[in-house]
Amino acid sequence: MDGDLLNTLVSAAGAVALVFLGAAGNDWQTRRTEARKQRADDRAELQAQADELIAAALALKVAGTIHDHLMGGRRTQLTVGIQALARAAAA
């Protein structure tokens, strides 16, 4: 009788241990998935901010070029024109 009881206890303890291990594995995987999603969201937000910064820098550069072209002398206008043609040809 003691052997049967011991086998039953060992089997029950093993089943409980497997349930807890399964729950711990699922919890770990859920946290890992949430962390991955959070990193992707953060990366997307930083990319959007970088795109805004680049757009602002390009707008400032265009404004400066227009200013140089309109307010500069002939030499400046010629330099800006040549640069614009070279960049247009490269694009």
Residue pairs with C-beta under 8 A, 6 or more apart in sequence:
65 80
65 84
68 76
68 77
68 80
69 76
69 77
69 80
69 81
72 80
